[in-house]
Amino acid sequence: MLKIFKQYRPNQIARYVKSYFRGRLFIVGVGAFEFDCGRLLPPMNRDKKALNVLSEVNREIQNLSAASSIS
């Protein structure tokens, strides 16, 4: 299943990745990503913007996991 995000919102993307665990997504203006085991994988085109998005979304996923373990 391919989810298309029209705007880059790291928290929303992190919740999607965490809930579906494996799949593909596309962010308009950034590019396509795959995710597995609840983490974004590095994209085929390793431009700086895509890698920044990758690290920011994975950080948000980690924050969501930490917040859920505290509650």
Secondary structure, DSSP 8 states (H G I E B T S, - for coil): -EEEESS--HHHHHHHHHHH-SEEEEETTTEEEEEETTEE---SS--HHHHHHHHHHHHHHHHHHHHHHH-
